[in-house]
Amino acid sequence: MSRILVLGNAPLPFEEAPANFAPGRRTWQFALPLRQDGHSVRIAALRTPFIYPDGTPDVVRFEHEGVEIFNIEEHAFLQDDLLQELCREFRPDALVGANIYGAVAAARLPFDLPRWVDVNGHTMAEAQAKAALDRSDEVLPYFWGMVREALQQADRVSVASRFQRYAVIGELGALGRLNHRTAGLELVELVPIALDPRELTRPAQPLLRGARVPQDAFVVQWSGGYNVWADTDTLLEALEAAMDRDPKIWFVSTGGEIRGHDQTTYRDFAQRARGSRHAARILLEGWQPRSRAEAYPFEADVGIVLDRFLYEGLLGCKNRVLEWMRYGLPAICSDLGEAAAMVREAESGWVVPLADPNAIADLLVTLAGDRAQVRQRGAAARAYGSQRCDYRSTTAALQRWAAAPHFAPDHLPESA
């Protein structure tokens, strides 16, 4: 068995945090199957800012399901000395960097160890989205520096979508990693995002139905952050048009702004939604603690997530679509990237055109009047998720590598 140090992000999905994000879920998706295979696993997790209470110690150590976890404040995580000491004391056989910040942290550790680097979402496409939000390209060199550092040190790379895989192969080529020594080797593995394996429990008392919305309401849910890719203009226009035609349609949002990254998209949407002619049927719940956030989808009929066109959406995936599958909640998503491909393949929802509020409004009205179709797609979503999107099957390539971690053929030792 191997000793694996996983560098990733927190909060992890089982934590009772006021918000939960894809990087923490990805970190646990990588770590838990390795521990279940019998490996010794330690996580060093970069703490998402603004999530934990003031006064939380810089380093919090605990154990969960046999995994030793160090939850580390941002500035402490970025201090090389701390991670070096955690690595030196643990004596790992390999490093796994989950998400770009974990990948860079793994690349910077000055130990000659095999490195698995995970690029969960295409970093440069995300950098472009951030640049668009800031209306400045100043962030681009910073993000490219991270990509270069991570990929140059990687012995194996994983990505979250089929679309992203080709983009990362191109980046490896630009960095000279497609060379005679790596010819014929699969350097980039697809590790799809996966369903959290924890059992869900329906609350004894409803949060919405019969209390805040009618029992027979058709509830459309948005869950998670409103990032720069979110097409909130189309969302609100479609909701209003559908609500004009069917008084049973309600909208519930759990999630909000992403502090430190995008604090504009949600605030603008919320302001317009509160001034809507249907504001009474638009419930903006904001970020909710995990246990409460997990209650809302039980009462929804469909989940909705709408993109405006950006390469970030084309190359990435949507964790929330997978999360909805746990509940048997069918998805309405834009025709862009892995989420749309998965919904089509699974017949677990409906794919809608980009920036077409009339088509989305027509669909919502149709579905509100055809609950049987909604239930059918929901059942397909649950079946697809349980059969195809579990932690172990999605991380099979990582498990094989971890059983005998090894360097890529063009690896240069640290002393070289």
Phi, psi and chi 1 to 4 in degrees:
 res  aa     phi    psi   chi1   chi2   chi3   chi4
   1 MET       -  150.9  -68.0  -66.4  106.0      -
   2 SER  -100.6  161.8  -58.3      -      -      -
   3 ARG  -108.3  118.3  -62.1  175.6   66.4   82.0
   4 ILE  -119.0  124.2  -50.8  -67.5      -      -
   5 LEU   -97.9  117.1  176.4   60.2      -      -
   6 VAL  -101.3  123.0  177.1      -      -      -
   7 LEU  -105.7  119.9  -61.2  112.8      -      -
   8 GLY  -151.5 -139.8      -      -      -      -
   9 ASN  -134.8  156.0  -63.6   76.4      -      -
  10 ALA  -131.4  154.4      -      -      -      -
  11 PRO   -75.8  148.8   26.3  -33.9      -      -
  12 LEU   -81.0  157.4  -61.9  166.1      -      -
  13 PRO   -64.4  -20.0   18.8  -31.0      -      -
  14 PHE   -87.7   -6.9   52.6   80.8      -      -
  15 GLU   -75.7  144.7  -66.7 -174.6   62.1      -
  16 GLU   -85.0   76.4 -174.7   61.5   24.7      -
  17 ALA  -107.7  156.8      -      -      -      -
  18 PRO   -73.8   -9.8   24.1  -33.1      -      -
  19 ALA  -156.6  150.5      -      -      -      -
  20 ASN  -136.2  138.6 -149.2  -71.1      -      -
  21 PHE  -126.0  164.7  -59.6  101.0      -      -
  22 ALA   -57.5  -40.8      -      -      -      -
  23 PRO   -59.7  -37.8  -28.2   37.5      -      -
  24 GLY   -67.2  -39.9      -      -      -      -
  25 ARG   -63.9  -39.2  -68.5 -167.2  -73.9  -90.1
  26 ARG   -65.9  -39.8 -174.6   71.3  162.0 -176.1
  27 THR   -59.8  -45.4  -59.0      -      -      -
  28 TRP   -70.7  -35.2 -167.2 -122.4      -      -
  29 GLN   -58.0  -35.8  177.8 -170.5   -5.9      -
  30 PHE   -79.7  -41.7  -83.9   45.5      -      -
  31 ALA   -75.6  -43.9      -      -      -      -
  32 LEU   -62.5  -47.7 -176.8   58.8      -      -
  33 PRO   -61.5  -33.5  -23.1   35.0      -      -
  34 LEU   -63.5  -42.6  -66.5  175.7      -      -
  35 ARG   -66.0  -40.2 -178.8   68.2 -169.4   99.4
  36 GLN   -64.8  -24.7  -68.7  170.7  -21.7      -
  37 ASP   -78.5   -5.0  -84.6   -7.1      -      -
  38 GLY   100.6    0.6      -      -      -      -
  39 HIS   -74.0  152.9  -58.3  -62.5      -      -
  40 SER   -83.0  123.3  -64.2      -      -      -
  41 VAL  -125.3  129.8  180.0      -      -      -
  42 ARG  -122.8  134.1  170.1  179.5  -77.3 -172.1
  43 ILE  -107.5  131.1  -65.6  175.7      -      -
  44 ALA  -111.2  109.0      -      -      -      -
  45 ALA  -111.6  125.7      -      -      -      -
  46 LEU   -71.2  120.6  168.9   63.2      -      -
  47 ARG   -76.4  125.8 -174.7 -177.5  -57.8  163.5
  48 THR   -64.5  128.8  -60.0      -      -      -
  49 PRO   -62.5  152.2  -21.2   32.1      -      -
  50 PHE    71.2   10.2  -48.0  114.0      -      -
  51 ILE   -99.5  -41.5  -63.8  -61.4      -      -
  52 TYR   -92.4  155.1  -66.2   87.9      -      -
  53 PRO   -63.3  150.0  -18.3   29.4      -      -
  54 ASP   -57.1  141.7  -68.4  -17.9      -      -
  55 GLY    91.4   -4.8      -      -      -      -
  56 THR   -62.4  131.2  -59.3      -      -      -
  57 PRO   -56.2  152.6  -24.3   33.4      -      -
  58 ASP   -58.6  -34.2  -74.2   -6.5      -      -
  59 VAL  -130.0  123.0 -179.7      -      -      -
  60 VAL  -117.8  120.8  177.0      -      -      -
  61 ARG  -105.7  134.1 -179.7 -169.0  176.0  -80.0
  62 PHE  -155.4  175.9   61.8   99.8      -      -
  63 GLU  -127.2  141.7 -172.7  174.1  -59.0      -
  64 HIS  -144.7  123.8 -171.8   78.0      -      -
  65 GLU    49.8   41.0  -63.7 -163.0   37.3      -
  66 GLY    82.5    1.3      -      -      -      -
  67 VAL  -100.3  128.0  178.1      -      -      -
  68 GLU   -82.5  127.0 -175.8 -175.7   29.4      -
  69 ILE  -125.0  131.7  -60.4  163.1      -      -
  70 PHE  -115.7  109.9  -70.7   80.7      -      -
  71 ASN   -91.1  117.3  177.7  -54.6      -      -
  72 ILE  -123.1  129.5  -54.3  171.1      -      -
  73 GLU   -60.2  149.9 -174.6  -88.5  -25.4      -
  74 GLU   -54.2  -51.7 -178.2  179.2   18.1      -
  75 HIS   -66.4  -36.4  -68.2   95.6      -      -
  76 ALA   -66.6  -39.4      -      -      -      -
  77 PHE   -62.2  -38.1 -173.1   92.5      -      -
  78 LEU   -79.1   -6.7  -62.8  175.7      -      -
  79 GLN   -82.0  116.8  -64.5  -64.6  -40.2      -
  80 ASP   -58.2  -32.0  -68.0  -19.9      -      -
  81 ASP   -61.1  -41.0  -69.6  -11.2      -      -
  82 LEU   -65.5  -50.6  174.6   60.4      -      -
  83 LEU   -64.5  -36.8  -66.5 -175.8      -      -
  84 GLN   -62.1  -41.5  -72.7 -177.7   33.2      -
  85 GLU   -67.0  -41.8  179.4   57.1   29.8      -
  86 LEU   -62.2  -37.4  -71.8  176.7      -      -
  87 CYS   -72.5  -46.1 -175.0      -      -      -
  88 ARG   -61.8  -41.1 -171.5  178.4  -64.8  110.6
  89 GLU   -70.9  -34.6 -174.9  -90.2  -27.6      -
  90 PHE   -79.8  -28.5 -174.9   57.3      -      -
  91 ARG    55.5   59.6  -64.9  178.8  -69.8  106.1
  92 PRO   -72.4  158.7   29.1  -36.1      -      -
  93 ASP   -89.1  -17.8  -60.9  -59.4      -      -
  94 ALA  -161.0  159.4      -      -      -      -
  95 LEU  -114.7  139.3  -55.2  174.1      -      -
  96 VAL  -122.9  118.4  172.9      -      -      -
  97 GLY  -101.7  106.2      -      -      -      -
  98 ALA   -92.1  125.4      -      -      -      -
  99 ASN    73.7  165.3  -47.0  -66.3      -      -
 100 ILE   -65.3  -38.5 -171.7   61.4      -      -
 101 TYR   -68.6  -39.3  -75.4   96.6      -      -
 102 GLY   -65.8  -37.0      -      -      -      -
 103 ALA   -64.2  -43.3      -      -      -      -
 104 VAL   -66.4  -41.0  171.3      -      -      -
 105 ALA   -60.4  -41.1      -      -      -      -
 106 ALA   -64.4  -40.4      -      -      -      -
 107 ALA   -64.6  -31.5      -      -      -      -
 108 ARG   -83.8  -16.9  -70.7  177.3  178.9  171.2
 109 LEU   -65.8  126.5  -76.1  171.7      -      -
 110 PRO   -84.6   52.2   33.3  -35.4      -      -
 111 PHE  -127.2  140.2  -56.4  104.9      -      -
 112 ASP   -83.8   80.9 -161.1   28.9      -      -
 113 LEU  -128.2  147.3  -65.6  166.6      -      -
 114 PRO   -61.0  141.5  -20.7   32.1      -      -
 115 ARG  -126.9  125.7  -69.0  168.3  167.4   86.3
 116 TRP  -100.2  123.6  179.3  -68.4      -      -
 117 VAL  -113.7  123.9  161.9      -      -      -
 118 ASP  -106.4  127.0  177.1   56.8      -      -
 119 VAL  -113.6   89.7 -170.6      -      -      -
 120 ASN   -89.1   92.0  177.8   25.2      -      -
 121 GLY    99.1  141.1      -      -      -      -
 122 HIS   -79.9  115.4 -166.2 -100.5      -      -
 123 THR   -62.3  -43.1  -55.3      -      -      -
 124 MET   -73.1  -29.5  -67.1  -46.4  -61.9      -
 125 ALA   -69.0  -37.5      -      -      -      -
 126 GLU   -66.6  -35.8  -67.1  173.0   -1.8      -
 127 ALA   -64.8  -38.6      -      -      -      -
 128 GLN   -62.8  -41.2 -177.0 -170.0   39.9      -
 129 ALA   -63.4  -41.2      -      -      -      -
 130 LYS   -64.9  -40.6  175.4   63.6  173.0  168.9
 131 ALA   -62.3  -38.8      -      -      -      -
 132 ALA   -64.5  -39.4      -      -      -      -
 133 LEU   -64.6  -43.3 -179.8   68.9      -      -
 134 ASP   -81.0  -14.2  -63.7  -17.9      -      -
 135 ARG    55.7   43.3  -61.6 -173.3  179.0 -179.0
 136 SER  -158.4  144.3  167.8      -      -      -
 137 ASP   -96.3   13.4  -67.2  -25.8      -      -
 138 GLU   -61.8  -27.1  -69.8 -177.3    2.2      -
 139 VAL   -78.2  -16.4  -61.4      -      -      -
 140 LEU   -62.0  -47.7  -61.5 -177.0      -      -
 141 PRO   -60.2  -36.3  -23.9   34.5      -      -
 142 TYR   -61.1  -48.5  168.6   74.9      -      -
 143 PHE   -69.3  -38.5  -78.2  102.8      -      -
 144 TRP   -65.0  -34.9  175.6 -117.1      -      -
 145 GLY   -60.2  -39.7      -      -      -      -
 146 MET   -65.5  -45.2  -65.4  177.8   69.8      -
 147 VAL   -61.2  -47.4  171.5      -      -      -
 148 ARG   -59.6  -45.6 -176.8  177.3   63.8 -114.2
 149 GLU   -63.7  -44.1 -165.2  167.7    5.9      -
 150 ALA   -67.0  -47.8      -      -      -      -
 151 LEU   -73.5  -29.5  -65.4 -174.9      -      -
 152 GLN   -66.6  -30.9  -78.3  178.1  -25.9      -
 153 GLN   -94.1   -6.1  -64.7  -67.5  -33.0      -
 154 ALA   -76.1  136.4      -      -      -      -
 155 ASP   -94.9  -24.9  -64.4  -66.8      -      -
 156 ARG  -150.1  144.9 -166.4   62.7   60.5   88.9
 157 VAL  -122.7  142.3 -178.3      -      -      -
 158 SER  -124.9  152.3   57.8      -      -      -
 159 VAL  -132.9  167.0  -64.0      -      -      -
 160 ALA   -99.9  -10.9      -      -      -      -
 161 SER  -142.5  155.2   81.0      -      -      -
 162 ARG   -63.3  -35.9  -69.6  166.6  -78.0 -170.5
 163 PHE   -66.3  -42.1  -61.4   86.9      -      -
 164 GLN   -67.4  -30.3 -174.8 -162.8   -1.9      -
 165 ARG   -54.6  -45.1  179.4  170.9  172.0  -92.8
 166 TYR   -69.2  -35.4  -64.9  106.0      -      -
 167 ALA   -63.6  -40.8      -      -      -      -
 168 VAL   -71.5  -36.0  170.9      -      -      -
 169 ILE   -57.9  -41.2  -68.9  170.9      -      -
 170 GLY   -62.3  -40.0      -      -      -      -
 171 GLU   -64.8  -39.6  -70.2  173.4  -24.9      -
 172 LEU   -61.8  -38.8  -72.4  169.3      -      -
 173 GLY   -63.2  -42.1      -      -      -      -
 174 ALA   -63.9  -26.5      -      -      -      -
 175 LEU   -92.8    4.6  -66.2  170.5      -      -
 176 GLY    80.8   13.7      -      -      -      -
 177 ARG   -85.3  -13.0  -65.4  -65.7  -50.4  -83.3
 178 LEU   -89.9   80.7  -57.4 -172.5      -      -
 179 ASN  -122.6 -176.9   51.8   56.7      -      -
 180 HIS   -67.1  -25.4   74.7  -82.2      -      -
 181 ARG   -76.1  -30.6  -67.0  179.3  -64.6  -82.6
 182 THR   -97.6    0.7   60.9      -      -      -
 183 ALA   -59.0  131.2      -      -      -      -
 184 GLY    86.5   -4.4      -      -      -      -
 185 LEU   -98.8  136.4  175.0   68.8      -      -
 186 GLU   -81.8  102.7  179.0   59.6  -87.6      -
 187 LEU   -84.7  -26.2  -73.0  171.8      -      -
 188 VAL  -117.3  116.6 -176.0      -      -      -
 189 GLU  -104.0  142.0  -60.9  -79.5    0.3      -
 190 LEU   -85.8  119.1  172.2   62.6      -      -
 191 VAL  -120.8   91.7  177.0      -      -      -
 192 PRO   -60.9  154.9  -17.2   30.4      -      -
 193 ILE   -64.8  156.7   56.8  177.0      -      -
 194 ALA  -134.6  165.5      -      -      -      -
 195 LEU   -80.3  133.8  -70.8  175.9      -      -
 196 ASP   -57.7  127.0 -172.1  -29.6      -      -
 197 PRO   -78.1   -6.7   28.5  -34.9      -      -
 198 ARG   -63.1  142.7  -69.2  176.3  -59.4  112.7
 199 GLU   -71.4  138.8  -69.1  -68.6  -30.4      -
 200 LEU   -96.3  144.6  -69.6  165.2      -      -
 201 THR  -123.2  122.3  -57.1      -      -      -
 202 ARG   -68.6  130.8 -179.2 -175.1  -71.8  -89.7
 203 PRO   -61.6  149.2  -19.9   30.8      -      -
 204 ALA   -65.7  -34.6      -      -      -      -
 205 GLN  -116.9  134.9  -61.8  -63.0  -35.8      -
 206 PRO   -68.2  148.7   24.1  -32.7      -      -
 207 LEU   -85.1  -30.0  -67.0  175.1      -      -
 208 LEU  -119.6  -60.2  -58.8  172.3      -      -
 209 ARG   -66.6  128.7  -67.1 -171.8 -176.1  -88.5
 210 GLY    82.1   -8.8      -      -      -      -
 211 ALA  -116.2  -52.3      -      -      -      -
 212 ARG  -118.9  -18.4  -59.4  173.7   61.6 -164.0
 213 VAL  -132.7  156.4  -52.3      -      -      -
 214 PRO   -61.8  153.9  -21.6   32.8      -      -
 215 GLN   -58.1  -35.3  -74.1  -76.0    1.7      -
 216 ASP   -97.7   17.1   63.1  -12.8      -      -
 217 ALA   -64.1  151.0      -      -      -      -
 218 PHE  -100.0  106.9 -175.3   77.8      -      -
 219 VAL   -98.6  120.9  177.5      -      -      -
 220 VAL  -103.5  124.4 -178.9      -      -      -
 221 GLN  -114.9  137.0 -178.9  176.6   -1.5      -
 222 TRP  -108.0  130.7  177.0  -69.7      -      -
 223 SER  -130.3  135.9   58.0      -      -      -
 224 GLY   107.4 -172.9      -      -      -      -
 225 GLY   -73.0  156.4      -      -      -      -
 226 TYR  -106.4   95.4  -73.2   74.3      -      -
 227 ASN   -93.8  178.4 -147.1  -27.5      -      -
 228 VAL   -60.7  -24.5   63.2      -      -      -
 229 TRP   -74.6  -16.8   51.0 -100.4      -      -
 230 ALA   -68.8  124.5      -      -      -      -
 231 ASP   -89.3   78.6 -172.5   -3.2      -      -
 232 THR   -74.3  -23.6   55.4      -      -      -
 233 ASP   -63.5  -50.1  -67.9  -23.5      -      -
 234 THR   -64.5  -40.1  -64.1      -      -      -
 235 LEU   -58.0  -51.5  174.6   64.1      -      -
 236 LEU   -68.1  -41.0 -174.6   57.2      -      -
 237 GLU   -63.0  -41.8 -171.9  174.1  -16.7      -
 238 ALA   -65.6  -43.6      -      -      -      -
 239 LEU   -61.0  -47.1  -71.5  171.3      -      -
 240 GLU   -62.5  -42.2  -70.6 -175.3  -37.5      -
 241 ALA   -64.8  -40.9      -      -      -      -
 242 ALA   -68.6  -40.0      -      -      -      -
 243 MET   -67.9  -29.3  -70.6  174.8  175.1      -
 244 ASP   -58.1  -35.4  -75.9  -18.1      -      -
 245 ARG   -95.9  -23.0  -65.9  158.8   57.7 -175.0
 246 ASP  -141.7  110.4 -170.2  -26.2      -      -
 247 PRO   -70.6   -6.5   24.5  -33.6      -      -
 248 LYS   -86.1   -8.9  -68.8 -175.4  178.3  179.7
 249 ILE   -82.1  126.5  -64.5  174.0      -      -
 250 TRP  -126.5  155.3  -72.8   67.1      -      -
 251 PHE  -124.1  132.3  176.3   72.8      -      -
 252 VAL  -127.7  128.5  177.8      -      -      -
 253 SER  -117.2  124.5  169.9      -      -      -
 254 THR  -117.6  113.5   57.0      -      -      -
 255 GLY   141.1 -175.1      -      -      -      -
 256 GLY   176.7 -148.1      -      -      -      -
 257 GLU   -68.9  158.9   66.0 -174.2   45.4      -
 258 ILE  -110.3   97.5  -57.1  171.1      -      -
 259 ARG   -61.2  136.8  -68.3 -175.2   63.5 -177.0
 260 GLY    83.9   -5.1      -      -      -      -
 261 HIS  -131.6  -64.6 -179.7   70.9      -      -
 262 ASP  -135.0  102.1 -178.4   -7.1      -      -
 263 GLN  -108.6   10.9  -61.4  178.3 -166.4      -
 264 THR  -102.9  -45.3  -56.1      -      -      -
 265 THR   -58.3  -49.2  -58.7      -      -      -
 266 TYR   -69.2  -41.8  177.7   70.7      -      -
 267 ARG   -60.5  -42.5  -70.2  180.0 -175.9  179.1
 268 ASP   -65.0  -43.8  -70.3  -11.3      -      -
 269 PHE   -63.2  -46.0  170.5   70.5      -      -
 270 ALA   -61.2  -40.1      -      -      -      -
 271 GLN   -63.5  -43.7 -177.9  177.7    3.8      -
 272 ARG   -69.4  -38.5  -70.7 -178.5  -72.3  123.2
 273 ALA   -65.1  -38.4      -      -      -      -
 274 ARG   -69.3  -20.1  -69.5  177.9 -178.7  123.2
 275 GLY   -96.7    5.3      -      -      -      -
 276 SER   -68.8  153.1  166.1      -      -      -
 277 ARG   -66.9  -15.3   59.3 -174.3  177.8  -85.9
 278 HIS  -115.4   29.7  -65.4  -62.1      -      -
 279 ALA   -55.9  -31.8      -      -      -      -
 280 ALA   -64.8  -22.0      -      -      -      -
 281 ARG  -104.6   11.7  -74.8 -168.9  -84.4  153.1
 282 ILE  -116.7  105.9  -61.7  175.4      -      -
 283 LEU  -101.1  113.4  -54.8 -176.4      -      -
 284 LEU  -102.9   99.4  -57.0  179.7      -      -
 285 GLU   -87.2  -16.9  -56.4  -69.1   86.7      -
 286 GLY    71.0 -175.5      -      -      -      -
 287 TRP   -64.7  138.4  -72.3  110.6      -      -
 288 GLN  -124.6  147.9  -62.0  -71.0  -43.5      -
 289 PRO   -55.3  152.4  -21.1   31.6      -      -
 290 ARG   -50.5  -50.9  175.9 -171.6   56.8   80.6
 291 SER   -61.0  -34.7   57.2      -      -      -
 292 ARG   -80.2  -40.9 -174.4  175.0  172.5   87.1
 293 ALA   -59.0  -35.3      -      -      -      -
 294 GLU   -72.3   -9.6  -70.8  179.1  -12.0      -
 295 ALA   -84.1  -30.8      -      -      -      -
 296 TYR   -61.8  -45.1  -76.6   87.9      -      -
 297 PRO   -61.5  -21.7  -25.3   36.3      -      -
 298 PHE   -60.3  -26.4  -77.5  112.5      -      -
 299 GLU  -104.5    0.8  -60.0 -174.4   55.2      -
 300 ALA   -90.4  159.3      -      -      -      -
 301 ASP   -99.0  -39.9  -68.3  -76.2      -      -
 302 VAL  -142.7  153.3  -63.5      -      -      -
 303 GLY  -100.9  151.0      -      -      -      -
 304 ILE  -135.2  137.9 -168.8  166.9      -      -
 305 VAL  -146.7  123.0   56.4      -      -      -
 306 LEU  -120.9  130.9  -59.8 -178.8      -      -
 307 ASP  -104.4  147.3  -77.5   80.7      -      -
 308 ARG   -94.0  159.2   62.8 -170.5 -175.1   94.8
 309 PHE   -70.0  118.9 -179.2   81.4      -      -
 310 LEU  -146.8  151.8  -76.3  169.0      -      -
 311 TYR   -63.7  -24.8  -76.2  125.1      -      -
 312 GLU   -56.0  -46.5  177.7 -175.1   14.0      -
 313 GLY   -70.5  -36.6      -      -      -      -
 314 LEU   -65.0  -40.2  178.0   64.3      -      -
 315 LEU   -92.6  -16.4  -61.2  176.0      -      -
 316 GLY   -99.1 -159.2      -      -      -      -
 317 CYS  -145.1  173.7 -162.7      -      -      -
 318 LYS  -119.3  106.7  -67.8  -71.5 -174.4  -70.6
 319 ASN   -58.0  -34.6  -84.4  -93.3      -      -
 320 ARG   -64.3  -30.4   65.3 -163.7   73.6 -169.8
 321 VAL   -64.4  -39.5  173.6      -      -      -
 322 LEU   -66.3  -42.8  -95.6  -65.7      -      -
 323 GLU   -58.7  -40.6  -75.8  -63.9  -59.0      -
 324 TRP   -62.7  -31.3  -67.3  -26.8      -      -
 325 MET   -60.9  -30.4  -74.2 -177.7  172.9      -
 326 ARG   -58.6  -30.6  -63.6  172.1   69.9 -160.9
 327 TYR   -95.5   -6.7  -62.0   85.2      -      -
 328 GLY    70.3   34.5      -      -      -      -
 329 LEU  -100.1  113.2 -174.0   66.1      -      -
 330 PRO   -70.0  154.1   26.7  -33.1      -      -
 331 ALA  -111.5  143.9      -      -      -      -
 332 ILE  -108.7  118.4  -62.3  171.6      -      -
 333 CYS  -138.7  157.6   68.5      -      -      -
 334 SER   -70.4  154.1  -59.5      -      -      -
 335 ASP   -79.5   76.1 -167.3    1.2      -      -
 336 LEU  -157.2  121.0 -170.4   69.9      -      -
 337 GLY    77.0 -162.3      -      -      -      -
 338 GLU   -64.7  -38.2 -170.0   79.0   12.1      -
 339 ALA   -60.7  -44.4      -      -      -      -
 340 ALA   -64.2  -42.6      -      -      -      -
 341 ALA   -61.8  -40.8      -      -      -      -
 342 MET   -68.4  -43.0 -178.3  172.2   56.9      -
 343 VAL   -62.7  -39.7  167.1      -      -      -
 344 ARG   -64.7  -47.3  -78.9 -161.2  175.9   97.3
 345 GLU   -61.4  -42.2  179.7 -178.9  -16.2      -
 346 ALA   -84.6  -12.3      -      -      -      -
 347 GLU    51.8   44.6  -63.5 -175.5  -16.1      -
 348 SER  -106.1   18.5   59.9      -      -      -
 349 GLY   168.9 -149.2      -      -      -      -
 350 TRP  -138.3  134.7  -59.8  -93.4      -      -
 351 VAL  -101.9  128.0  176.2      -      -      -
 352 VAL  -117.1  154.6  -65.8      -      -      -
 353 PRO   -65.0  152.6  -15.2   27.1      -      -
 354 LEU   -65.9  138.8  -68.7  165.6      -      -
 355 ALA    53.5   43.2      -      -      -      -
 356 ASP  -128.8   79.7 -168.9  -19.9      -      -
 357 PRO   -63.4  -31.1   20.9  -31.5      -      -
 358 ASN   -66.5  -42.3  -67.9  -33.0      -      -
 359 ALA   -64.1  -38.1      -      -      -      -
 360 ILE   -70.4  -41.1  -61.8  165.4      -      -
 361 ALA   -61.9  -43.4      -      -      -      -
 362 ASP   -59.4  -42.3  -72.2  -15.2      -      -
 363 LEU   -64.2  -44.8  175.7   62.9      -      -
 364 LEU   -60.6  -42.4  -69.6  174.0      -      -
 365 VAL   -65.1  -42.3  171.3      -      -      -
 366 THR   -61.0  -45.7  -62.6      -      -      -
 367 LEU   -68.7  -36.7  -62.7 -179.7      -      -
 368 ALA   -61.2  -26.5      -      -      -      -
 369 GLY   -97.0    0.8      -      -      -      -
 370 ASP  -136.7   70.2 -171.9   -4.6      -      -
 371 ARG   -66.0  -25.1  -50.4  -70.0  177.1   97.4
 372 ALA   -64.2  -41.5      -      -      -      -
 373 GLN   -63.5  -39.3 -178.6 -172.7  172.0      -
 374 VAL   -62.8  -44.6  173.2      -      -      -
 375 ARG   -64.3  -38.2  -70.8 -169.1  -66.6  -88.7
 376 GLN   -62.4  -46.3 -179.6 -178.0   19.4      -
 377 ARG   -66.9  -34.1  -63.7  -72.9  175.3  102.5
 378 GLY   -64.3  -41.0      -      -      -      -
 379 ALA   -63.9  -38.9      -      -      -      -
 380 ALA   -64.9  -37.5      -      -      -      -
 381 ALA   -62.6  -47.3      -      -      -      -
 382 ARG   -63.1  -41.9 -177.8 -178.5  -72.2  108.3
 383 ALA   -65.7  -44.9      -      -      -      -
 384 TYR   -62.8  -45.1 -176.6   91.1      -      -
 385 GLY   -61.3  -44.9      -      -      -      -
 386 SER   -71.0  -30.2   62.4      -      -      -
 387 GLN   -88.0  -29.2  -65.6  165.6   12.1      -
 388 ARG  -120.2  -13.6  -56.6  -81.9  -65.0  -84.7
 389 CYS  -124.9   32.8  -56.7      -      -      -
 390 ASP   -85.5  163.1   62.9  -75.4      -      -
 391 TYR   -58.3  -45.6  -85.7   20.5      -      -
 392 ARG   -69.8  -45.8  -66.2 -162.4   61.9   78.6
 393 SER   -69.7  -35.1   63.0      -      -      -
 394 THR   -71.2  -26.7   54.3      -      -      -
 395 THR  -104.3   22.8   59.4      -      -      -
 396 ALA   -58.7  -40.2      -      -      -      -
 397 ALA   -64.5  -40.9      -      -      -      -
 398 LEU   -63.8  -41.2  170.9   63.8      -      -
 399 GLN   -62.5  -40.6  -66.7  164.0   44.5      -
 400 ARG   -63.5  -43.2  -69.8 -168.2  -64.0  -90.5
 401 TRP   -66.9  -41.1 -177.1   85.7      -      -
 402 ALA   -66.1  -26.2      -      -      -      -
 403 ALA   -65.4  -27.1      -      -      -      -
 404 ALA  -150.1   73.5      -      -      -      -
 405 PRO   -58.4  139.5  -20.6   32.8      -      -
 406 HIS  -149.1  158.1   54.1  -82.6      -      -
 407 PHE   -80.3  154.7  -65.7  109.5      -      -
 408 ALA   -69.7  154.5      -      -      -      -
 409 PRO   -60.4  -24.1  -22.6   32.7      -      -
 410 ASP   -98.8   19.3   59.4  -13.4      -      -
 411 HIS   -62.5  135.6  167.9   73.2      -      -
 412 LEU  -109.6  121.0  -66.4  175.6      -      -
 413 PRO   -57.5  154.8  -21.7   32.5      -      -
 414 GLU   -56.9  -31.0  -70.9  -68.9  -32.9      -
 415 SER   -80.9   -8.3   59.1      -      -      -
 416 ALA   -70.6      -      -      -      -      -
